[in-house]
Amino acid sequence: MILQETYKLENGTKIPKLGLGTWCIDNDKAAQTVRTAVTLGYRLIDTAQAYENEQGVGEGIRSCSVSREELFVASKVAAELKTYEAAAASIEETLEKMGLDYLDQMIIHAPQPWNEFRDTKRYFAENKAVWRALEDAQAAGKVRVIGVSNFLQDDLENLLSDCRIQPMVNQILLHISNTDHDLLNFCREQHIQVEAYSPIAHGEALKNPVIAQMAKKYGVSAAQLCVRYVLQLGAVALPKTADPQHMEENAAVDFVLTPEDMAALMQMEHIADYGEFSFFPVFSGKKQV
């Protein structure tokens, strides 16, 4: 069963291959969502300071049916925080909000503040300062795994050039029709585990006739095909949902796509429009291109 399978990170920590994303889940619904997911077998729960639901997620972690040690709890330093002091303080605030003694994973949410995302200013020096805060948090036992999100190869190379601890994960937008092979290969070469957020393409993959046809071939849903795709790429899958039925469906992916079908999906034409989620990242207010 996929919910029991893990990847081993560079420092030996095991991370579940499938987790629950909590973006867009309101704080007052987050606790029950987490409890439901844990009851169904989920052990990786992913949140972020920007999601504004850390308190609810933490309540769910503390009140669920399994011990804290069995869970892998992940959050993210807000993209706007680009100093050592601000990042370090935010980690303490996250722990306090969630009511936890430690986080299993803490990552930088983006290499630039959202309103400057992918602009010319790269924040290389600032990201090194934030990275030092994460290294110190790990050294202090506050975080087990540290990493990044939405980082391109040169963003990663900037940190790798003089870090004490190399990034262990890079959480990126990864789904059928949006697969950055060069970035995936670079992360593999550097032993950086890729995590895939929005593996179902913000829901747009469910409307795609090519994906629907291939899903029918395997006797699965389009969502299940999407989750299986990123798993076969070697990534952690983080589909987001508050619906128990969808949680169960997303985890029922014990089938294997053939090499030929994987190759076809890797080359699929990019989904042209994400609908209401056409701003990438949605926090930036910038239209995807």
C-alpha positions as CSV (number, residue, x, y, z in Angstrom):
1,M,0.0,0.0,0.0
2,I,1.5,3.3,-1.1
3,L,0.7,5.1,2.2
4,Q,3.2,2.8,3.9
5,E,6.0,3.3,1.4
6,T,8.8,5.8,1.9
7,Y,11.8,7.4,0.3
8,K,15.1,7.7,2.2
9,L,16.5,11.2,2.3
10,E,20.2,12.1,2.2
11,N,20.4,12.3,6.0
12,G,18.7,8.9,6.4
13,T,15.3,10.3,7.3
14,K,12.4,8.4,5.8
15,I,9.6,10.4,4.1
16,P,6.3,9.0,3.0
17,K,5.9,8.8,-0.8
18,L,2.3,10.2,-0.5
19,G,1.1,12.9,1.7
20,L,-1.8,15.4,2.2
21,G,-1.4,18.9,1.0
22,T,-3.5,21.4,3.0
23,W,-3.3,24.6,0.8
24,C,-6.8,26.2,0.6
25,I,-8.1,24.3,3.6
26,D,-9.5,26.8,6.1
27,N,-7.9,26.9,9.5
28,D,-11.2,26.0,11.2
29,K,-11.5,22.8,9.0
30,A,-7.8,21.8,9.1
31,A,-7.9,19.9,12.3
32,Q,-10.7,17.5,11.3
33,T,-9.1,17.2,7.8
34,V,-5.8,16.0,9.4
35,R,-7.6,13.6,11.8
36,T,-9.5,12.1,8.9
37,A,-6.4,11.7,6.7
38,V,-4.4,10.1,9.6
39,T,-7.3,7.6,10.2
40,L,-7.2,6.7,6.5
41,G,-3.4,6.0,6.8
42,Y,-1.8,9.3,5.8
43,R,1.4,10.1,7.7
44,L,2.8,13.1,5.8
45,I,0.9,16.3,6.4
46,D,2.1,19.4,4.5
47,T,1.3,23.0,5.4
48,A,2.9,26.5,5.2
49,Q,3.0,29.8,7.0
50,A,1.3,31.3,3.9
51,Y,-1.6,28.8,4.1
52,E,-2.8,30.5,7.4
53,N,-3.9,27.1,8.7
54,E,-0.9,26.0,10.8
55,Q,-2.8,26.3,14.0
56,G,-5.6,24.0,12.8
57,V,-3.1,21.5,11.3
58,G,-1.2,21.4,14.5
59,E,-4.4,20.8,16.5
60,G,-5.2,17.9,14.1
61,I,-1.7,16.5,14.6
62,R,-1.9,16.7,18.4
63,S,-5.4,15.2,18.6
64,C,-5.2,12.5,15.9
65,S,-5.2,8.7,16.5
66,V,-1.5,8.1,16.2
67,S,1.6,9.2,18.1
68,R,3.6,12.3,17.0
69,E,6.6,10.1,16.1
70,E,4.6,8.2,13.5
71,L,3.8,11.4,11.6
72,F,5.9,13.6,9.2
73,V,4.8,17.2,9.6
74,A,6.0,19.8,7.1
75,S,5.7,23.5,6.8
76,K,7.4,26.4,4.9
77,V,9.0,29.7,5.7
78,A,7.0,32.5,4.0
79,A,8.5,33.6,0.7
80,E,8.6,37.2,1.9
81,L,11.0,36.5,4.8
82,K,14.5,37.0,3.4
83,T,16.6,37.7,6.5
84,Y,18.2,35.3,9.0
85,E,16.3,37.0,11.9
86,A,12.9,37.0,10.2
87,A,13.2,33.3,9.1
88,A,14.5,32.1,12.5
89,A,11.6,34.0,14.3
90,S,9.1,32.5,11.9
91,I,10.2,28.9,12.6
92,E,9.7,29.6,16.3
93,E,6.3,31.1,15.6
94,T,5.3,28.0,13.5
95,L,6.2,25.7,16.3
96,E,4.2,27.8,18.8
97,K,1.2,28.0,16.5
98,M,1.2,24.3,15.8
99,G,1.9,23.4,19.5
100,L,4.8,21.1,18.4
101,D,8.3,20.6,19.8
102,Y,9.7,20.0,16.4
103,L,8.9,19.8,12.7
104,D,9.9,17.0,10.4
105,Q,10.4,19.3,7.5
106,M,10.8,23.1,7.0
107,I,11.5,24.6,3.7
108,I,11.9,28.0,2.0
109,H,8.5,28.5,0.2
110,A,10.0,30.4,-2.8
111,P,13.3,31.9,-3.9
112,Q,11.7,35.4,-4.2
113,P,8.8,37.1,-2.5
114,W,5.6,36.2,-4.3
115,N,5.1,39.6,-5.9
116,E,8.6,39.4,-7.4
117,F,8.4,35.7,-8.3
118,R,10.7,34.9,-11.3
119,D,11.6,38.5,-11.7
120,T,15.2,39.6,-12.4
121,K,16.2,40.0,-8.7
122,R,17.2,36.6,-7.6
123,Y,17.8,37.1,-3.8
124,F,20.8,34.8,-3.8
125,A,22.4,36.4,-0.8
126,E,19.1,36.6,1.1
127,N,18.3,33.0,0.5
128,K,21.7,32.0,1.9
129,A,20.8,34.0,5.1
130,V,17.5,32.2,5.3
131,W,19.2,28.9,4.7
132,R,21.5,29.5,7.7
133,A,18.5,30.0,9.8
134,L,17.2,26.6,8.7
135,E,20.6,24.9,9.3
136,D,20.7,26.4,12.8
137,A,17.1,25.2,13.4
138,Q,18.1,21.7,12.4
139,A,21.2,21.8,14.5
140,A,19.0,22.8,17.5
141,G,16.7,19.8,17.0
142,K,13.7,22.0,15.9
143,V,13.6,20.6,12.4
144,R,14.6,17.2,11.1
145,V,14.7,17.9,7.3
146,I,15.4,21.2,5.6
147,G,14.9,22.2,2.0
148,V,13.3,24.5,-0.5
149,S,10.3,25.0,-2.8
150,N,10.0,26.4,-6.3
151,F,13.8,26.7,-6.6
152,L,15.4,26.5,-10.1
153,Q,18.7,24.9,-10.7
154,D,20.7,28.1,-10.2
155,D,18.8,28.9,-7.0
156,L,19.9,25.5,-5.8
157,E,23.5,25.9,-6.9
158,N,23.6,29.2,-5.0
159,L,22.9,27.3,-1.7
160,L,25.0,24.3,-2.6
161,S,28.0,26.6,-3.2
162,D,28.7,27.1,0.6
163,C,26.1,25.4,2.7
164,R,26.8,23.4,5.8
165,I,23.9,21.1,5.1
166,Q,22.7,20.7,1.5
167,P,19.0,21.1,0.7
168,M,17.3,17.7,1.1
169,V,14.1,18.4,-0.8
170,N,12.8,20.7,-3.5
171,Q,9.0,21.0,-3.6
172,I,7.8,22.0,-7.1
173,L,4.8,22.2,-9.3
174,L,5.0,18.9,-11.1
175,H,2.2,17.1,-12.9
176,I,1.3,15.5,-16.2
177,S,2.0,18.2,-18.9
178,N,4.3,20.1,-16.6
179,T,7.5,18.1,-16.1
180,D,10.8,19.9,-15.9
181,H,13.1,17.1,-16.8
182,D,16.3,19.1,-16.5
183,L,15.4,20.2,-13.0
184,L,14.4,16.7,-12.0
185,N,17.7,15.3,-13.2
186,F,19.7,17.9,-11.4
187,C,17.9,17.2,-8.2
188,R,18.6,13.5,-8.6
189,E,22.2,14.1,-9.3
190,Q,22.5,16.2,-6.1
191,H,20.5,13.7,-4.0
192,I,17.7,16.3,-3.5
193,Q,14.3,14.6,-3.1
194,V,11.6,16.2,-5.4
195,E,8.2,16.7,-3.9
196,A,5.2,17.4,-6.2
197,Y,2.6,19.9,-5.1
198,S,-0.7,20.1,-7.1
199,P,0.0,16.7,-8.9
200,I,-3.5,16.9,-10.3
201,A,-2.8,20.3,-11.9
202,H,-5.1,22.3,-9.6
203,G,-7.9,19.9,-10.8
204,E,-7.5,20.8,-14.5
205,A,-6.1,17.4,-15.3
206,L,-9.5,15.9,-14.5
207,K,-10.9,17.8,-17.5
208,N,-8.2,16.6,-19.9
209,P,-9.5,14.0,-22.5
210,V,-6.0,12.5,-23.1
211,I,-5.5,11.9,-19.4
212,A,-9.1,10.6,-19.1
213,Q,-8.6,8.1,-21.9
214,M,-5.4,6.7,-20.4
215,A,-6.9,6.5,-17.0
216,K,-9.8,4.4,-18.5
217,K,-7.2,2.1,-20.0
218,Y,-5.9,1.3,-16.5
219,G,-9.4,1.2,-14.9
220,V,-8.5,4.2,-12.6
221,S,-9.6,7.8,-12.2
222,A,-7.8,10.7,-13.8
223,A,-6.7,11.8,-10.3
224,Q,-5.2,8.4,-9.6
225,L,-3.3,8.4,-12.9
226,C,-1.9,11.8,-12.0
227,V,-0.7,10.7,-8.6
228,R,0.8,7.5,-10.0
229,Y,2.7,9.6,-12.6
230,V,4.6,11.7,-10.2
231,L,5.3,8.7,-8.0
232,Q,6.9,6.9,-10.9
233,L,9.0,9.9,-11.5
234,G,10.4,9.3,-8.0
235,A,8.7,12.3,-6.5
236,V,6.7,12.7,-3.3
237,A,3.0,13.3,-4.2
238,L,1.1,15.9,-2.2
239,P,-2.5,16.1,-3.5
240,K,-4.6,18.5,-1.6
241,T,-8.1,17.7,-0.5
242,A,-10.4,17.9,2.5
243,D,-12.7,15.2,1.0
244,P,-12.3,11.8,2.7
245,Q,-13.4,10.0,-0.5
246,H,-10.8,11.8,-2.5
247,M,-8.2,11.0,0.1
248,E,-8.9,7.3,-0.3
249,E,-9.0,7.5,-4.0
250,N,-5.6,9.4,-4.2
251,A,-4.0,6.6,-2.1
252,A,-5.4,3.7,-4.2
253,V,-2.6,3.9,-6.7
254,D,-1.0,0.4,-6.5
255,F,-0.8,0.0,-10.3
256,V,2.1,0.7,-12.6
257,L,2.2,2.7,-15.8
258,T,4.1,1.2,-18.6
259,P,7.3,2.8,-19.8
260,E,5.6,3.7,-23.1
261,D,2.7,5.4,-21.3
262,M,5.0,7.2,-19.0
263,A,6.9,8.5,-22.0
264,A,3.7,9.7,-23.7
265,L,2.6,11.5,-20.5
266,M,6.0,13.2,-20.1
267,Q,5.6,14.7,-23.5
268,M,2.0,15.8,-23.2
269,E,1.2,19.3,-24.3
270,H,1.1,21.8,-21.5
271,I,-2.3,22.5,-20.0
272,A,-3.1,26.0,-21.4
273,D,-5.4,27.3,-18.6
274,Y,-5.6,26.5,-14.9
275,G,-8.8,28.4,-14.6
276,E,-9.1,30.2,-11.3
277,F,-5.6,28.9,-10.4
278,S,-4.0,30.5,-13.4
279,F,-1.8,32.6,-11.3
280,F,1.6,31.0,-10.5
281,P,2.2,30.7,-7.8
282,V,-1.3,31.8,-6.7
283,F,0.2,34.0,-4.0
284,S,2.0,36.1,-6.6
285,G,-0.9,37.4,-8.6
286,K,1.0,36.8,-11.8
287,K,-0.6,35.0,-14.7
288,Q,1.1,31.7,-15.7
289,V,2.6,31.6,-19.2
